[in-house]
């Protein structure tokens, strides 16, 4: 994953300028992240995620409140930014890039561990909070006042979708099973599954949630551990379908997912940063430390020892594409000036590149300590 992001930095505007992440590349990247979150959903153990639900909630809440408060404080009281800009800076560093975190855990073969389930649950909640906060800040920048009703309404729609989407997808399993058994069209299973992923991503977007939550919900519904045993023949039938889904979707996932991380790297334009500015380096140093430490604190709720706490906190650090979305919205709406936009882009780059390296060290030490 880190190699793909660095490759994007090299071929993007930051270095060679071979590609510019226009709408075509963004579309390919969006397909990649949808497929990645579908794969994450397929590998998710719902029973385990429910067991660690309290910890995930506490990790998410800490990872939302602490970064927002400390970043607002530094923006408003240390650097003297106006209140709206300080609020926006605080909101920008709230969300965690679930795509980057999930890919790192996959690459390290840690995606089925208890720590991974806590992190994934917390990252989903962080993404929901990020969407609500971004909507609130954008409304505030336009109207000058916060609409609590609109925010609660958006939160209700997103929550209802996350509850209902896996159930609806589960109801479609018999249709997909029948088509895979009776259909003679080559590639019918990956075609139907890809259509299902895109449908749920669209529905998720319609209710105001991130599209990736729709594809994640589809993956959860089709996971092996989600199939309900309703008799030996149907249970075997479902497991066979799960195998076909995994076999048919793997080549597509392996093709598109790297595109997403390359585009993340290409979207980070380091040439937009004035590296000669002393104020830039002062703000970047302060916000980089706060961005990392404020997420590390969230791991305190995990019960898996010091390494588990550090691994959980570090897995929540990457801002990735989520931070870039905040930065772009802030720039287009006129909230972020050139200096603050450059600081946000720099912090996104730092957290995206450093977190996987530290996470590898932490989890590597854990593996060594536990033995073969």
DOMI-697788 format. One record per residue (C-alpha): residue number from 1; residue in three letters; chain; y negated, z, x. Coordinates in nm, 3 decimals. Layout:
N
num_residu_chaine_py_pz_px
NUM_ala_A_Y_Z_X $
...
//
This chain:
372
num_residu_chaine_py_pz_px
1_unk_A_0.000_0.000_0.000 $
2_unk_A_-0.242_0.090_0.277 $
3_unk_A_-0.167_-0.240_0.452 $
4_unk_A_-0.246_-0.431_0.133 $
5_unk_A_-0.581_-0.252_0.088 $
6_unk_A_-0.674_-0.314_0.453 $
7_unk_A_-0.573_-0.680_0.414 $
8_unk_A_-0.812_-0.700_0.119 $
9_unk_A_-1.091_-0.547_0.329 $
10_unk_A_-1.031_-0.807_0.602 $
11_unk_A_-1.018_-1.119_0.385 $
12_unk_A_-1.286_-0.993_0.145 $
13_unk_A_-1.665_-0.980_0.181 $
14_unk_A_-1.648_-0.685_0.423 $
15_unk_A_-1.515_-0.892_0.716 $
16_unk_A_-1.409_-1.256_0.684 $
17_unk_A_-1.539_-1.337_0.337 $
18_unk_A_-1.246_-1.571_0.263 $
19_unk_A_-1.220_-1.454_-0.097 $
20_unk_A_-1.467_-1.307_-0.343 $
21_unk_A_-1.305_-1.092_-0.614 $
22_unk_A_-1.422_-1.304_-0.906 $
23_unk_A_-1.287_-1.293_-1.261 $
24_unk_A_-0.974_-1.491_-1.170 $
25_unk_A_-0.871_-1.247_-0.897 $
26_unk_A_-0.966_-0.951_-1.117 $
27_unk_A_-0.737_-1.083_-1.390 $
28_unk_A_-0.444_-1.113_-1.148 $
29_unk_A_-0.519_-0.762_-1.021 $
30_unk_A_-0.525_-0.626_-1.378 $
31_unk_A_-0.182_-0.777_-1.443 $
32_unk_A_-0.061_-0.611_-1.123 $
33_unk_A_-0.182_-0.263_-1.220 $
34_unk_A_-0.035_-0.300_-1.570 $
35_unk_A_0.304_-0.386_-1.422 $
36_unk_A_0.280_-0.100_-1.171 $
37_unk_A_0.211_0.156_-1.442 $
38_unk_A_0.494_0.010_-1.651 $
39_unk_A_0.726_0.063_-1.355 $
40_unk_A_0.596_0.418_-1.317 $
41_unk_A_0.671_0.478_-1.685 $
42_unk_A_1.025_0.343_-1.641 $
43_unk_A_1.087_0.594_-1.362 $
44_unk_A_0.926_0.886_-1.543 $
45_unk_A_1.146_1.172_-1.655 $
46_unk_A_0.982_1.280_-1.981 $
47_unk_A_1.181_1.602_-1.993 $
48_unk_A_1.060_1.699_-1.646 $
49_unk_A_0.702_1.596_-1.728 $
50_unk_A_0.708_1.816_-2.039 $
51_unk_A_0.836_2.109_-1.831 $
52_unk_A_0.545_2.076_-1.590 $
53_unk_A_0.295_1.993_-1.863 $
54_unk_A_0.108_2.323_-1.825 $
55_unk_A_0.074_2.275_-1.451 $
56_unk_A_-0.038_1.913_-1.497 $
57_unk_A_-0.304_2.025_-1.745 $
58_unk_A_-0.433_2.294_-1.510 $
59_unk_A_-0.432_2.053_-1.214 $
60_unk_A_-0.617_1.792_-1.421 $
61_unk_A_-0.872_2.041_-1.557 $
62_unk_A_-0.946_2.175_-1.209 $
63_unk_A_-0.960_1.821_-1.070 $
64_unk_A_-1.218_1.732_-1.334 $
65_unk_A_-1.439_2.041_-1.349 $
66_unk_A_-1.465_2.127_-0.978 $
67_unk_A_-1.558_1.777_-0.849 $
68_unk_A_-1.807_1.728_-1.133 $
69_unk_A_-1.981_2.062_-1.070 $
70_unk_A_-1.996_2.053_-0.690 $
71_unk_A_-2.106_1.688_-0.678 $
72_unk_A_-2.375_1.747_-0.941 $
73_unk_A_-2.494_2.053_-0.750 $
74_unk_A_-2.515_1.864_-0.420 $
75_unk_A_-2.685_1.564_-0.584 $
76_unk_A_-2.941_1.765_-0.780 $
77_unk_A_-3.016_2.064_-0.558 $
78_unk_A_-2.939_1.939_-0.205 $
79_unk_A_-3.051_1.575_-0.219 $
80_unk_A_-3.304_1.608_-0.503 $
81_unk_A_-3.169_1.327_-0.721 $
82_unk_A_-3.288_1.313_-1.082 $
83_unk_A_-3.070_1.473_-1.348 $
84_unk_A_-2.915_1.153_-1.492 $
85_unk_A_-2.829_1.020_-1.147 $
86_unk_A_-2.684_1.358_-1.045 $
87_unk_A_-2.472_1.366_-1.362 $
88_unk_A_-2.348_1.015_-1.292 $
89_unk_A_-2.260_1.102_-0.933 $
90_unk_A_-2.066_1.404_-1.060 $
91_unk_A_-1.880_1.194_-1.315 $
92_unk_A_-1.799_0.923_-1.062 $
93_unk_A_-1.587_1.155_-0.847 $
94_unk_A_-1.392_1.306_-1.137 $
95_unk_A_-1.122_1.046_-1.200 $
96_unk_A_-0.813_0.987_-0.986 $
97_unk_A_-0.670_0.639_-0.924 $
98_unk_A_-0.328_0.675_-1.085 $
99_unk_A_-0.234_0.330_-0.953 $
100_unk_A_-0.288_0.422_-0.588 $
101_unk_A_-0.131_0.765_-0.625 $
102_unk_A_0.176_0.625_-0.800 $
103_unk_A_0.223_0.349_-0.541 $
104_unk_A_0.202_0.594_-0.251 $
105_unk_A_0.465_0.818_-0.412 $
106_unk_A_0.686_0.514_-0.469 $
107_unk_A_0.646_0.399_-0.109 $
108_unk_A_0.738_0.747_0.017 $
109_unk_A_1.038_0.766_-0.222 $
110_unk_A_0.888_1.080_-0.381 $
111_unk_A_0.820_0.945_-0.729 $
112_unk_A_1.106_1.138_-0.893 $
113_unk_A_1.015_1.479_-0.750 $
114_unk_A_0.866_1.767_-0.945 $
115_unk_A_0.540_1.729_-0.753 $
116_unk_A_0.520_1.363_-0.857 $
117_unk_A_0.567_1.451_-1.224 $
118_unk_A_0.285_1.708_-1.203 $
119_unk_A_0.057_1.457_-1.029 $
120_unk_A_0.130_1.170_-1.268 $
121_unk_A_0.068_1.388_-1.572 $
122_unk_A_-0.257_1.516_-1.423 $
123_unk_A_-0.368_1.165_-1.320 $
124_unk_A_-0.317_1.036_-1.674 $
125_unk_A_-0.532_1.319_-1.810 $
126_unk_A_-0.792_1.251_-1.540 $
127_unk_A_-0.807_0.885_-1.641 $
128_unk_A_-0.863_0.979_-2.006 $
129_unk_A_-1.136_1.225_-1.905 $
130_unk_A_-1.292_0.961_-1.680 $
131_unk_A_-1.319_0.714_-1.968 $
132_unk_A_-1.477_0.974_-2.197 $
133_unk_A_-1.722_1.089_-1.928 $
134_unk_A_-1.820_0.731_-1.842 $
135_unk_A_-1.883_0.654_-2.210 $
136_unk_A_-2.092_0.970_-2.248 $
137_unk_A_-2.302_0.900_-1.938 $
138_unk_A_-2.358_0.538_-2.034 $
139_unk_A_-2.471_0.638_-2.386 $
140_unk_A_-2.696_0.902_-2.234 $
141_unk_A_-2.856_0.646_-2.001 $
142_unk_A_-2.928_0.416_-2.298 $
143_unk_A_-3.024_0.658_-2.576 $
144_unk_A_-3.137_0.961_-2.377 $
145_unk_A_-2.903_1.196_-2.561 $
146_unk_A_-2.534_1.286_-2.557 $
147_unk_A_-2.322_1.196_-2.859 $
148_unk_A_-2.055_1.465_-2.885 $
149_unk_A_-1.920_1.306_-3.204 $
150_unk_A_-1.861_0.969_-3.036 $
151_unk_A_-1.693_1.135_-2.739 $
152_unk_A_-1.460_1.343_-2.956 $
153_unk_A_-1.381_1.038_-3.167 $
154_unk_A_-1.289_0.839_-2.856 $
155_unk_A_-1.076_1.126_-2.727 $
156_unk_A_-0.895_1.151_-3.062 $
157_unk_A_-0.817_0.778_-3.064 $
158_unk_A_-0.685_0.788_-2.708 $
159_unk_A_-0.471_1.097_-2.772 $
160_unk_A_-0.325_0.947_-3.091 $
161_unk_A_-0.240_0.627_-2.906 $
162_unk_A_-0.058_0.812_-2.628 $
163_unk_A_0.151_0.998_-2.885 $
164_unk_A_0.231_0.702_-3.110 $
165_unk_A_0.268_0.419_-2.856 $
166_unk_A_0.602_0.528_-2.703 $
167_unk_A_0.745_0.586_-3.052 $
168_unk_A_0.640_0.238_-3.168 $
169_unk_A_0.779_0.081_-2.851 $
170_unk_A_1.103_0.269_-2.902 $
171_unk_A_1.134_0.118_-3.251 $
172_unk_A_1.114_-0.228_-3.094 $
173_unk_A_1.410_-0.160_-2.863 $
174_unk_A_1.674_-0.283_-3.117 $
175_unk_A_1.484_-0.613_-3.151 $
176_unk_A_1.474_-0.659_-2.774 $
177_unk_A_1.840_-0.559_-2.748 $
178_unk_A_1.945_-0.811_-3.012 $
179_unk_A_1.741_-1.086_-2.845 $
180_unk_A_1.895_-1.012_-2.505 $
181_unk_A_2.248_-1.022_-2.647 $
182_unk_A_2.220_-1.320_-2.883 $
183_unk_A_1.935_-1.522_-2.738 $
184_unk_A_2.024_-1.819_-2.518 $
185_unk_A_1.677_-1.864_-2.371 $
186_unk_A_1.675_-1.803_-1.998 $
187_unk_A_1.461_-1.506_-1.900 $
188_unk_A_1.427_-1.376_-2.256 $
189_unk_A_1.422_-1.008_-2.150 $
190_unk_A_1.136_-1.025_-1.894 $
191_unk_A_0.944_-1.251_-2.132 $
192_unk_A_0.970_-1.000_-2.417 $
193_unk_A_0.897_-0.702_-2.194 $
194_unk_A_0.591_-0.867_-2.038 $
195_unk_A_0.467_-0.951_-2.388 $
196_unk_A_0.522_-0.589_-2.492 $
197_unk_A_0.327_-0.462_-2.189 $
198_unk_A_0.033_-0.691_-2.262 $
199_unk_A_0.039_-0.600_-2.631 $
200_unk_A_0.025_-0.228_-2.561 $
201_unk_A_-0.246_-0.281_-2.299 $
202_unk_A_-0.450_-0.468_-2.561 $
203_unk_A_-0.396_-0.196_-2.821 $
204_unk_A_-0.493_0.068_-2.567 $
205_unk_A_-0.814_-0.120_-2.493 $
206_unk_A_-0.889_-0.149_-2.865 $
207_unk_A_-0.885_0.229_-2.911 $
208_unk_A_-1.109_0.278_-2.609 $
209_unk_A_-0.843_0.389_-2.362 $
210_unk_A_-0.772_0.234_-2.021 $
211_unk_A_-0.529_-0.059_-2.054 $
212_unk_A_-0.297_0.099_-1.797 $
213_unk_A_-0.218_0.383_-2.039 $
214_unk_A_-0.070_0.126_-2.277 $
215_unk_A_0.159_-0.022_-2.013 $
216_unk_A_0.254_0.328_-1.898 $
217_unk_A_0.346_0.424_-2.255 $
218_unk_A_0.561_0.109_-2.285 $
219_unk_A_0.743_0.200_-1.965 $
220_unk_A_0.804_0.557_-2.081 $
221_unk_A_0.952_0.432_-2.409 $
222_unk_A_1.192_0.196_-2.230 $
223_unk_A_1.296_0.436_-1.956 $
224_unk_A_1.663_0.519_-1.919 $
225_unk_A_1.594_0.886_-1.983 $
226_unk_A_1.410_0.811_-2.306 $
227_unk_A_1.702_0.643_-2.482 $
228_unk_A_1.842_0.868_-2.751 $
229_unk_A_2.224_0.890_-2.770 $
230_unk_A_2.312_0.774_-3.125 $
231_unk_A_2.677_0.705_-3.058 $
232_unk_A_2.876_0.586_-2.759 $
233_unk_A_2.844_0.212_-2.826 $
234_unk_A_2.468_0.224_-2.889 $
235_unk_A_2.415_0.451_-2.590 $
236_unk_A_2.601_0.205_-2.365 $
237_unk_A_2.408_-0.080_-2.523 $
238_unk_A_2.076_0.089_-2.440 $
239_unk_A_2.173_0.162_-2.080 $
240_unk_A_2.277_-0.201_-2.039 $
241_unk_A_1.940_-0.311_-2.173 $
242_unk_A_1.763_-0.074_-1.935 $
243_unk_A_1.948_-0.237_-1.646 $
244_unk_A_1.847_-0.584_-1.766 $
245_unk_A_1.485_-0.475_-1.797 $
246_unk_A_1.482_-0.336_-1.444 $
247_unk_A_1.657_-0.641_-1.301 $
248_unk_A_1.435_-0.891_-1.483 $
249_unk_A_1.102_-0.718_-1.422 $
250_unk_A_1.142_-0.624_-1.053 $
251_unk_A_1.060_-0.973_-0.912 $
252_unk_A_0.752_-1.000_-1.135 $
253_unk_A_0.635_-0.652_-1.039 $
254_unk_A_0.689_-0.722_-0.667 $
255_unk_A_0.482_-1.039_-0.700 $
256_unk_A_0.178_-0.905_-0.885 $
257_unk_A_0.144_-0.540_-0.777 $
258_unk_A_0.039_-0.617_-0.415 $
259_unk_A_-0.234_-0.844_-0.554 $
260_unk_A_-0.393_-0.541_-0.720 $
261_unk_A_-0.420_-0.346_-0.395 $
262_unk_A_-0.548_-0.647_-0.202 $
263_unk_A_-0.822_-0.693_-0.464 $
264_unk_A_-0.908_-0.321_-0.446 $
265_unk_A_-0.970_-0.370_-0.074 $
266_unk_A_-1.161_-0.694_-0.130 $
267_unk_A_-1.381_-0.522_-0.392 $
268_unk_A_-1.505_-0.274_-0.132 $
269_unk_A_-1.797_-0.461_0.027 $
270_unk_A_-1.889_-0.265_0.338 $
271_unk_A_-2.168_-0.513_0.415 $
272_unk_A_-2.359_-0.366_0.122 $
273_unk_A_-2.392_-0.043_0.320 $
274_unk_A_-2.681_0.026_0.555 $
275_unk_A_-2.494_0.204_0.835 $
276_unk_A_-2.819_0.257_1.027 $
277_unk_A_-2.958_0.491_0.762 $
278_unk_A_-2.952_0.858_0.852 $
279_unk_A_-2.976_0.959_0.486 $
280_unk_A_-2.673_0.743_0.408 $
281_unk_A_-2.459_0.922_0.668 $
282_unk_A_-2.583_1.265_0.558 $
283_unk_A_-2.503_1.197_0.192 $
284_unk_A_-2.171_1.030_0.276 $
285_unk_A_-2.059_1.321_0.495 $
286_unk_A_-2.142_1.580_0.230 $
287_unk_A_-1.990_1.386_-0.060 $
288_unk_A_-1.679_1.289_0.139 $
289_unk_A_-1.603_1.653_0.216 $
290_unk_A_-1.670_1.754_-0.145 $
291_unk_A_-1.465_1.462_-0.282 $
292_unk_A_-1.161_1.569_-0.080 $
293_unk_A_-1.187_1.949_-0.102 $
294_unk_A_-1.269_1.956_-0.473 $
295_unk_A_-0.945_1.769_-0.549 $
296_unk_A_-0.739_1.969_-0.299 $
297_unk_A_-0.830_2.283_-0.492 $
298_unk_A_-0.648_2.146_-0.799 $
299_unk_A_-0.313_2.190_-0.622 $
300_unk_A_-0.345_2.569_-0.636 $
301_unk_A_-0.161_2.575_-0.972 $
302_unk_A_0.159_2.420_-0.833 $
303_unk_A_0.444_2.661_-0.761 $
304_unk_A_0.616_2.460_-0.486 $
305_unk_A_0.475_2.641_-0.184 $
306_unk_A_0.186_2.547_0.042 $
307_unk_A_0.309_2.193_0.111 $
308_unk_A_0.358_2.131_-0.261 $
309_unk_A_0.006_2.253_-0.332 $
310_unk_A_-0.140_2.038_-0.053 $
311_unk_A_0.063_1.733_-0.160 $
312_unk_A_-0.050_1.769_-0.521 $
313_unk_A_-0.415_1.813_-0.428 $
314_unk_A_-0.411_1.524_-0.180 $
315_unk_A_-0.239_1.295_-0.432 $
316_unk_A_-0.536_1.354_-0.665 $
317_unk_A_-0.792_1.251_-0.400 $
318_unk_A_-0.790_0.864_-0.413 $
319_unk_A_-1.067_0.723_-0.634 $
320_unk_A_-0.978_0.357_-0.576 $
321_unk_A_-1.051_0.111_-0.855 $
322_unk_A_-1.165_0.392_-1.089 $
323_unk_A_-1.449_0.488_-0.856 $
324_unk_A_-1.544_0.121_-0.815 $
325_unk_A_-1.564_0.082_-1.193 $
326_unk_A_-1.800_0.379_-1.213 $
327_unk_A_-2.008_0.239_-0.926 $
328_unk_A_-2.034_-0.105_-1.085 $
329_unk_A_-2.129_0.036_-1.427 $
330_unk_A_-2.391_0.255_-1.261 $
331_unk_A_-2.535_-0.034_-1.062 $
332_unk_A_-2.552_-0.274_-1.357 $
333_unk_A_-2.710_-0.015_-1.586 $
334_unk_A_-2.972_0.069_-1.323 $
335_unk_A_-2.858_0.430_-1.279 $
336_unk_A_-2.747_0.382_-0.917 $
337_unk_A_-2.993_0.240_-0.667 $
338_unk_A_-2.878_0.058_-0.353 $
339_unk_A_-2.848_0.373_-0.145 $
340_unk_A_-2.642_0.573_-0.393 $
341_unk_A_-2.428_0.270_-0.479 $
342_unk_A_-2.348_0.231_-0.108 $
343_unk_A_-2.257_0.600_-0.084 $
344_unk_A_-2.018_0.575_-0.379 $
345_unk_A_-1.853_0.262_-0.237 $
346_unk_A_-1.812_0.434_0.100 $
347_unk_A_-1.656_0.746_-0.055 $
348_unk_A_-1.418_0.528_-0.257 $
349_unk_A_-1.312_0.355_0.065 $
350_unk_A_-1.267_0.684_0.252 $
351_unk_A_-1.061_0.854_-0.019 $
352_unk_A_-0.853_0.540_-0.079 $
353_unk_A_-0.765_0.492_0.287 $
354_unk_A_-0.732_0.851_0.411 $
355_unk_A_-0.543_1.013_0.122 $
356_unk_A_-0.222_0.805_0.167 $
357_unk_A_-0.217_0.886_0.541 $
358_unk_A_-0.254_1.260_0.485 $
359_unk_A_-0.005_1.249_0.198 $
360_unk_A_0.251_1.082_0.422 $
361_unk_A_0.204_1.354_0.684 $
362_unk_A_0.235_1.635_0.428 $
363_unk_A_0.541_1.493_0.252 $
364_unk_A_0.694_1.390_0.584 $
365_unk_A_0.668_1.747_0.707 $
366_unk_A_0.823_1.865_0.381 $
367_unk_A_1.118_1.629_0.429 $
368_unk_A_1.165_1.738_0.790 $
369_unk_A_1.147_2.105_0.698 $
370_unk_A_1.406_2.071_0.420 $
371_unk_A_1.653_1.879_0.639 $
372_unk_A_1.876_1.584_0.545 $
//
